Amino acid sequence: MYKIFFRLVFKRLDPEQAHHLAFRWIRLAARVPVLRTFLAAALAPRYKELRTEALGLRMHGPFGLAAGFDKNAVGIDGMAMLGFDHVEIGTVTGEPQPGNPKQRLFRLVEDRALINRMGFNNDGSLRVAARLASRTPVFKPVVGVNIGKTKVVPEEEAVADYVKSAERLAPYADYLVVNVSSPNTPGLRNLQATEALRPLLSAVREAADRTVSARRVPLLVKIAPDLADEDVDAVADLAVELGLDGIIATNTTIARDGLGLKADPSRVKETGGLSGAPLRERSLEVLRRLYARVGDRITLVGVGGIENAEDAWQRILAGATLVQGYSAFIYEGPFWGRAIHKGLAARLATSPYATLADAVGADVRKTA
């Protein structure tokens, strides 16, 4: 049913316009008590065997919404209603910014992919913090907050910009993510180099601890799939050295060659980060490399090209305690979360593993 609707309606709309329309419907449904209860029961069935502990937090399952869909923390209840066990909001920057000029979001339908050059369009950390502070949750998923650099802030002032966001948002975050891997903010990916990343992560860690003394706010870093293998290793080693809580692998890619893209070449060559199915193999490769390097010392989050339960299961076997998705939601619709949960429960039941935690990294350990 949804796929017919997508072809007849959403496919004919500008992708960003379709996003706003669909997100508005989700938020409206989540505000109607009887309707949201019915939808949550239908779309977000719970499986006890999928209960997950990660980052010192308990979740109904391992499957979450990646950053980028709810940039301003306006639809957390709606996304939880659809079955996401954790919702990562953002990317939020120190100051509000409109993002890049439109058109900045493109579908590659034949490849089940997206290209975006949104440019961190968001309301800014002050307004998003106020929104989170005033939130009266109906559903209670784990809420991650993804922070990035304000575009107009020079690279040499990036640390202060991230610290400002961390101080404002840490009190309302179940976990914080430092995003240094979007391709759409000039110079941002330079911060992935360990000599720049070490002071940045240390400063954000100190800011979160200074602002929130009653608990430790878990801190993660999100990396690009385009890092060379030795740079992936360097980030892994740095994360362990700094006592980081996790790494999210991976963000979108600027690569186009070697991905077997079938869409119109004029669309493929649009600048921006590519997400969706073509990212699957490289994202999985980075995840395996990270787990081989860090093992169980930090939490790994697998994202990039996850379309179905088998993709999610493969990320778990490769070392991910949590998995996230976004692009496939555009193509699969509201029953996507239900299908992921049902499929994961079925795979666990037929596997040799007693719990989901036992399966984390199992394939990598076999080859070690």
Sequence and secondary structure as in RCSB ss.txt:
>XXXX:A:sequence
MYKIFFRLVFKRLDPEQAHHLAFRWIRLAARVPVLRTFLAAALAPRYKELRTEALGLRMHGPFGLAAGFDKNAVG
IDGMAMLGFDHVEIGTVTGEPQPGNPKQRLFRLVEDRALINRMGFNNDGSLRVAARLASRTPVFKPVVGVNIGKT
KVVPEEEAVADYVKSAERLAPYADYLVVNVSSPNTPGLRNLQATEALRPLLSAVREAADRTVSARRVPLLVKIAP
DLADEDVDAVADLAVELGLDGIIATNTTIARDGLGLKADPSRVKETGGLSGAPLRERSLEVLRRLYARVGDRITL
VGVGGIENAEDAWQRILAGATLVQGYSAFIYEGPFWGRAIHKGLAARLATSPYATLADAVGADVRKTA
>XXXX:A:secstr
 HHHHHHHTGGGS HHHHHHHHHHHHHHHHTSHHHHHHHHHHH    GGG EEETTEEES SEEE TTSSTTSS 
HHHHHHTT SEEEEEEEESS B  S S  EEEEGGGTEEEE     B  HHHHHHHHHT   SS  EEEEEEE  
TTS GGGHHHHHHHHHHHHGGG SEEEEE   TTSTTGGGGGSHHHHHHHHHHHHHHHHHH  SS   EEEEE T
TS HHHHHHHHHHHHHHT  EEEE   B   TTS   S HHHHT SSEEEEGGGHHHHHHHHHHHHHHHTTSSEE
EEESS  SHHHHHHHHHTT SEEEESHHHHHH TTHHHHHHHHHHHHHHTSS SSHHHHTTHHHHHH 
